[in-house]
Amino acid sequence: MKQITVEDLVHKFQLKVLAGENRLQNVITQSRVHRPGLEFVGHFDFFPTERVQILGRKEVTYLHKLSEEERKIRIGNIVHYHPPCFIVTSGEEGLTYLTHHCIEEGIPLLVTKQPKITSDFIPKLDAYLIKQLAEEIAIHGVCMNVSGIGVLIRGNSGVGKSETAHTLIRRGHRLVADDIIVLKKLSPQTILGTHDEKTKEFLALRSIGLMNVVRMYGRRAFQDETRITLDIHLTKWEKDALYNELEQEISYTDYMGVKIPSMEIQLQPGRDVAGLIEAAANNWYLKQQGYNAAEEFYSRIEADLEKSGTQGSSSQ
């Protein structure tokens, strides 16, 4: 199971540590945070104890209004479960009592450097946790963002994946990863493609060597991550293997249980592979908008046949 530490959160979100400095190596394994509400009034049946606990203005205001004795009981009941940490978004004013409890139980108590709107802070923290703790695999290939569409370009070594990526970059599209692609499963429907840090911004071209696309073509040539939408497999040309079907049946590649639409592009000298990938990405986008070229073509044929039939009947 993947995990991060409380210290990672401190650095990422520039949090101030009020208590538990010696417990910043506490591990976090859950990709969602929790705001204790019912727990403060004694209901713990579904308390997600392994999640980061967020205390916003609503929770802190409630605690401030309690008597000292009642507050001690309410907070004591929660810290007893030893969550990874508490994060306060409403400022540190008046939190002496909470600091005391966290010191006693060895739980990190963190606070945002400036008061934050809790409903704005939580999605950012959730998104970070989801990415960091997501199930992931590494595959060989190239990952590109083509006209806003995340595309995997796969194929045997030497088939021309990186060369095709270079052509796409020169046409204004963006490299995400070359050689090693890290795929992260963010949800049952979403796969995110990114790099492995070591290869970030690098593209390897046979006979040329490594090149830094940002240094050569500017920031527009690179994107840190992209949602994967298409899986394109480059293969060698096989005579009579391709058919000019108006609407090909959709194939899928399974990555960690998520099905990604896939297609095969055969290579032949003089064939504009980069242009075909652009066409595939743009055609997919149009289909998502409700437009299907094959359906429109068929409707025109049917309309023409009906027109011809009507004219034939009237001539009789």
C-alpha positions in Angstrom: 0.0 0.0 0.0 1.3 3.4 -0.9 1.8 6.0 1.8 3.1 9.5 2.5 4.0 11.2 5.7 2.6 14.1 7.7 5.9 15.9 7.0 5.1 15.7 3.2 1.9 17.7 3.9 3.8 20.2 6.0 6.2 20.9 3.1 3.6 20.8 0.3 1.1 23.1 1.9 3.6 25.1 4.1 1.8 24.3 7.3 2.9 25.5 10.7 3.5 22.8 13.3 1.9 23.5 16.7 2.4 20.1 18.3 3.8 16.7 17.5 7.1 17.8 15.9 8.5 14.4 16.7 5.6 12.5 15.0 5.8 14.1 11.6 6.8 10.6 10.2 3.3 9.4 10.9 2.1 7.7 7.7 -1.0 8.6 5.7 -2.6 5.9 3.6 -6.1 7.3 3.0 -6.7 9.6 0.0 -9.6 11.5 1.5 -9.7 13.9 4.5 -12.4 14.1 7.2 -14.1 16.9 9.2 -15.1 15.6 12.6 -18.6 16.7 13.4 -20.7 13.9 14.8 -17.6 12.6 16.6 -17.6 15.8 18.7 -21.0 14.8 20.1 -20.1 11.2 20.7 -21.0 9.3 17.6 -18.0 7.2 16.5 -19.6 4.3 14.6 -18.2 5.4 11.2 -15.2 7.5 12.3 -12.5 7.2 9.6 -9.6 7.2 12.1 -6.9 6.7 9.4 -7.8 9.9 7.6 -6.3 13.4 8.1 -8.7 15.3 10.3 -9.6 18.9 9.2 -10.9 21.5 11.7 -12.4 24.5 10.1 -14.0 27.6 11.5 -17.2 25.7 12.2 -15.5 23.0 14.3 -13.2 25.4 16.2 -16.0 27.8 17.0 -18.0 24.9 18.5 -15.1 23.9 20.6 -14.5 27.4 21.8 -18.1 27.6 23.1 -17.8 24.5 25.2 -17.0 24.6 28.9 -13.4 23.6 29.8 -14.6 20.3 31.2 -16.9 19.4 28.3 -14.2 20.4 25.8 -11.7 18.2 27.5 -14.1 15.2 27.1 -15.0 16.0 23.5 -11.4 16.4 22.3 -10.2 13.5 24.4 -12.6 11.1 22.8 -11.3 12.0 19.3 -7.5 12.1 20.0 -7.9 8.7 21.7 -8.2 7.2 18.2 -4.8 8.7 17.1 -5.5 9.9 13.6 -2.4 10.8 11.5 -2.8 14.5 12.2 -5.1 17.4 12.7 -5.0 20.4 10.3 -6.7 23.7 11.5 -7.6 26.1 8.7 -9.1 28.9 10.8 -5.9 30.2 12.4 -4.2 29.2 15.6 -5.8 31.7 18.0 -7.2 30.1 21.1 -6.0 26.6 20.4 -4.0 26.1 23.6 -6.3 23.4 24.8 -6.1 21.4 21.5 -2.3 21.8 21.5 -2.2 20.3 25.0 -4.2 17.3 24.0 -2.1 16.6 20.9 1.2 16.9 22.8 -0.1 14.4 25.4 -1.2 11.9 22.7 1.7 12.5 20.3 -0.5 13.7 17.4 0.8 16.3 15.0 -1.3 19.5 15.1 -0.9 21.6 12.0 -2.3 25.0 11.0 -2.3 26.9 7.7 -0.1 29.9 7.8 -3.0 32.1 6.9 -6.7 31.3 7.7 -8.2 29.4 4.7 -11.7 28.8 3.6 -12.0 25.2 4.6 -14.2 24.3 1.6 -11.5 25.6 -0.7 -8.6 23.9 1.1 -10.1 20.4 1.4 -10.4 19.8 -2.4 -6.7 20.8 -2.9 -5.6 18.5 -0.1 -7.8 15.7 -1.4 -6.5 16.1 -4.9 -2.9 15.9 -3.7 -3.6 12.8 -1.6 -5.4 11.1 -4.4 -2.4 11.6 -6.8 0.2 10.6 -4.2 -1.6 7.5 -3.0 -3.0 6.3 -6.3 -2.3 2.8 -7.5 0.3 3.1 -10.3 2.2 1.1 -12.9 5.0 2.0 -15.3 4.8 1.1 -19.0 7.1 1.7 -22.0 6.1 4.2 -24.6 5.5 7.9 -25.1 2.8 10.0 -23.5 1.6 13.2 -25.3 -1.1 15.8 -24.9 -2.5 16.3 -28.4 -4.9 19.1 -28.8 -5.9 18.7 -25.1 -6.3 14.9 -25.5 -4.0 12.6 -23.5 -2.5 10.0 -25.8 -0.3 6.9 -25.2 1.9 6.0 -28.1 3.1 2.4 -27.8 5.0 -0.1 -30.0 8.1 -2.2 -30.2 11.5 -0.7 -29.6 12.7 1.2 -32.7 9.3 1.5 -34.3 9.4 5.3 -34.2 7.5 6.4 -31.1 9.9 9.2 -30.1 10.3 10.4 -33.7 6.6 10.7 -34.0 6.4 12.5 -30.7 9.1 15.0 -31.9 7.0 15.7 -35.0 3.9 16.3 -32.8 5.9 18.7 -30.5 7.0 20.7 -33.5 3.3 21.0 -34.5 2.5 22.6 -31.2 1.5 19.6 -29.0 3.0 18.7 -25.7 5.3 15.9 -24.4 4.4 14.4 -21.0 6.8 11.4 -20.8 9.1 9.5 -23.1 10.4 5.9 -22.6 8.9 5.3 -19.1 5.3 6.4 -18.5 3.9 6.3 -15.0 0.1 5.6 -15.1 -1.9 6.5 -11.9 -5.4 5.3 -11.3 -7.3 8.3 -9.8 -10.7 6.7 -10.0 -12.5 3.8 -11.6 -12.8 5.8 -14.8 -9.6 7.9 -14.7 -6.0 7.2 -15.6 -3.4 9.9 -15.3 -0.2 9.8 -17.3 3.0 11.4 -16.1 6.8 10.9 -16.0 9.1 9.3 -13.5 10.9 12.6 -12.7 14.3 11.3 -14.0 13.1 11.6 -17.6 11.1 14.8 -17.1 11.3 17.0 -20.2 13.6 14.6 -22.0 13.0 13.0 -25.4 15.4 10.3 -26.7 15.9 10.2 -30.5 17.8 7.5 -32.3 21.0 8.9 -34.0 20.5 12.2 -32.2 20.5 11.3 -28.5 18.8 13.0 -25.6 17.2 16.4 -26.0 15.4 18.7 -23.6 12.2 19.8 -25.3 11.7 22.7 -23.0 15.2 24.1 -23.7 14.7 23.6 -27.4 11.1 24.5 -28.0 10.0 26.4 -24.8 7.6 25.7 -22.0 4.7 25.0 -24.4 6.4 21.8 -25.5 6.0 20.0 -22.1 3.1 19.2 -19.8 3.6 17.5 -16.4 0.6 15.2 -16.6 -2.5 14.4 -18.6 -5.6 12.3 -18.3 -5.2 9.3 -20.7 -7.9 9.2 -23.3 -6.5 7.2 -26.2 -4.0 4.3 -26.5 -2.4 4.2 -29.9 -0.2 1.2 -30.9 2.3 1.7 -33.7 2.9 -1.5 -35.7 4.8 -2.5 -38.9 2.9 -2.4 -42.1 1.3 -5.6 -43.1 -0.1 -6.0 -46.7 -3.8 -6.5 -46.9 -4.2 -6.1 -43.1 -6.0 -2.8 -43.3 -9.6 -2.3 -44.4 -11.3 0.9 -45.3 -14.2 0.5 -43.0 -16.3 3.6 -42.5 -16.6 2.9 -38.7 -14.2 0.6 -37.0 -15.2 -1.3 -33.9 -13.8 0.3 -30.8 -11.1 -1.7 -29.0 -9.9 -1.1 -25.4 -6.8 -1.6 -23.4 -7.1 -2.4 -19.7 -4.9 -0.5 -17.3 -5.5 -1.3 -13.6 -9.2 -2.1 -14.4 -9.8 1.1 -16.4 -10.6 0.5 -20.1 -8.9 3.0 -22.5 -10.1 3.2 -26.1 -7.2 1.9 -28.3 -6.4 1.7 -32.0 -3.6 0.5 -34.2 -1.7 2.6 -36.8 0.5 0.7 -39.2 3.7 2.3 -40.4 4.9 2.7 -43.9 7.5 5.0 -45.5 5.9 8.3 -46.4 2.9 7.8 -44.1 2.1 10.9 -41.9 1.8 9.1 -38.6 1.8 12.3 -36.5 -1.0 13.6 -38.7 -3.0 10.4 -38.1 -2.6 10.7 -34.4 -3.8 14.3 -34.5 -6.8 13.1 -36.6 -7.5 10.3 -34.1 -7.5 12.7 -31.1 -9.7 15.3 -32.8 -12.1 12.7 -34.1 -12.4 11.2 -30.6 -13.1 14.7 -29.2 -15.9 15.3 -31.8 -17.5 11.9 -30.8 -17.5 13.0 -27.2 -19.4 16.2 -28.3 -22.0 14.0 -30.0 -20.8 14.2 -33.6 -20.0 11.0 -35.6 -18.8 11.4 -39.2 -19.8 7.8 -40.2 -23.4 8.4 -38.9 -23.6 11.6 -40.9 -22.3 9.9 -44.0 -24.9 7.1 -43.6 -27.7 9.6 -43.1 -26.7 11.4 -46.3 -26.8 8.0 -48.2 -30.2 7.2 -46.8 -31.5 10.6 -47.7 -30.2 10.3 -51.2 -31.8 6.8 -51.6 -35.1 8.1 -50.3 -34.9 11.0 -52.7 -34.1 8.7 -55.6 -37.0 6.4 -54.6 -39.4 9.3 -54.5 -38.3 10.7 -57.9 -38.6 7.2 -59.4 -42.2 6.8 -58.1 -43.3 10.2 -59.4 -41.9 9.5 -62.8 -44.1 6.5 -63.1 
